[in-house]
Amino acid sequence: MRWINFIFAFPYTLLVSYPYVLFFSIFAARGLRIESDGTLTAEWRDWVTRTRKHRSGPPRPIWVYSTTLGHGIIFQRRCRPEAGRAASETWGHEFVHVRQTEDLMAISFLVGVVVAAVTGNWILSLALWTAGGAFQAVWFVTAGLRYGWTLDGVYKQSEHERSAYAQTDRWMTGRSWLQVENEVKKRN
């Protein structure tokens, strides 16, 4: 059934996700790989993640995050599992974002179908479907309004980021929501 989600997300995948990873793989990412669900992944190069001195504040890397745009993910080093290595919490976290985009794309597809049925405008319908993944930008804006226009406020406090952390961080039981979900799937 995963292929159905991939089909809903196809316009965003083709126009945004894959080009994003391919563009950064020219100079800032390496190790392109297509995962089993069609997600294109890579890892940030060392120069992006290496800690540097800054004029103000403590030393830090250029970019400290693994980053997902739909079916395109660029991981921090050692967060993408290789053969024989277990998936990291970061791996699960980024794939929550993939599912979030698939959900947005399914909703935008349905909105496009309704618009086409009501107005007969298939161009507008296709544009609405294609733009579905970009609707997540609203989460950044509302987070900025709620928590301030800092990187922490806009990025880490956005609802899609909070949801991904909630699903992948370990609870008091020592297991994440995704681990519990996978255990239930195995039993059924």
N, C-alpha and C positions, 0 to 999 in steps of 0.2 A: 504493500500500500504506500510505501515511501515515494514511489514514482509519481503518484497523484499529487503529492505536495510539491514535488519538483516541477511538475507541469504548471501548477498554479503560479509558482515563483519564476517561471522561465523568462519572462520579459526582463525582470529586474536582474536575474542571473546573467543574462546575455549582455545587457546594456550597462550594468553597474558592477556586479560582483566579480565576474571574471576579469573585466578590464582593470579593475582596482588592483587585484593581485598581480596580474601580468605587468601592469605599469610599474609597481614597486619592485617587481622581480628584476627589472632592468638595472637598478642601482642600490636598492635598500633591502631586498629580500632574496632568499635563495631556497632551493629544494622544492620546486613545484611538485605537487602530487594531487591527483584526483582521488577523493575518498569514495567509499562504497555508495554513498548517497548522492554523489555528483558534486560535492563541495570541493572547490579548488583551494588547497592550503599551501602555505609556505612558512618559512621562519625568517624573522628579522636578522639581517647581517650583524656581525659583531660591532661594527662602528655605530650602529643605531642604538644598541643596548649597552655599550661600554660606558662606565661612569666617568664623568668629566668634571673638572672644576668650573664653577660659575662665578661671575663677579659678585652676585648676591646669593647668599644661602649656601647650603651644603652641596657637595658634589652629587650629581645625578645624571642618569642617561638622557639621551635626546627623547626617547619614547619608552615608557615603562610598561605599556599595556599590550596584550594580544588584542587584535582588532578584527572585528567581523562586520562585513557588509553583505547580508544575505548569504548566498552560497560561496562566499569568498572569505577566507580567514588567513591572517598572518599572525603566527604564534610567536611569543617570546621564546628564546632558546630553551630547549629541553622541556617544553610543555607539550609538544606534539609527539605522541608515542611512535617509536620505531618498532620494527619487528621484534617480538618477544618482550616488549616493555608494556606495562599496564598504562591505561589512560590516566592522565592527571585530572585533578579537579578543574584546572583551567580548560582542559579539553571539553569536559562536560559543560562548563559555564559557556564557552563559545558556541557549543551546539545548541544550547538553550536559545541563544540569539538567532541561530539559523531557523529554529522552529518558530520563533516570534515573527520573523520576516515571512515565513511561509504562511502563517496565519493572517498577517496583514495582506498578503497577496491574494489569499483566498477571499477575504472580505472585499478587497478592491475589485476582484473579478466579478463577484456577485453584484456589487454596486454598478459596475460597468454593464452587466447584463440587464439590470433594471433600467438604467439610463437608456440603453439601446431599445428596450421594449417600449418605454414610454415616449421617447423622442424620435426614435429611428436613426439617431446619430451614432453610427458605428465608430467614427473617428474619435469622438469624445469618449465613447465607451472604452476603446482601446487605450486612449491616453490615461484614463482613470485607472485602468488595470495596470498599465506599465508604471505608473507613479506610486503604486501601493506601498512599495518598500520605503519610499521617501517619507511616508506619513509618520514614521518613527521620529522624525525631526521635531514633531510637536512635543514629544516626551522631554527632549532637551530644553525646549523653551519653557514648558511648565515647571521643570525642575529648577531652572534659573530663576523663575519668578518666585518659587517657594523658598529656595535655599541659598540664593545669591548667585551672582555671575562669575563664580570662580570655577576652576576645573573640577574641584570636588563637588560643588553645588550643581553644576550643569551636567556633569558626566556621572559621577558615582551615585548621586541622589535621584537620577532619572528612574522612572518606574520600571522600565525594561531592564535596567542594570540591577536595581534592587531585587527584582523578580529572579533574575539569573543567579544572584548571590544566594537568595533564599532557597533556591532549588539545588544548589551545588555545595554550599558550605555545610560542614558537619554539624549536626545538632548535638544536644547533650548526650544522645545515645551513641554518638561516634559515627553515625551514618547520615548521608545526605538524602534529600528527597528523591533524587534520581536513583540512588542505590536501593532505597526501599521500593521504588517503582519497578526496578529491574528484578528484584527478588520476588515481587508479586507476579510479574510476567512469567518467571521461571516456574513458579508453583502452578500457574494456570496453564 
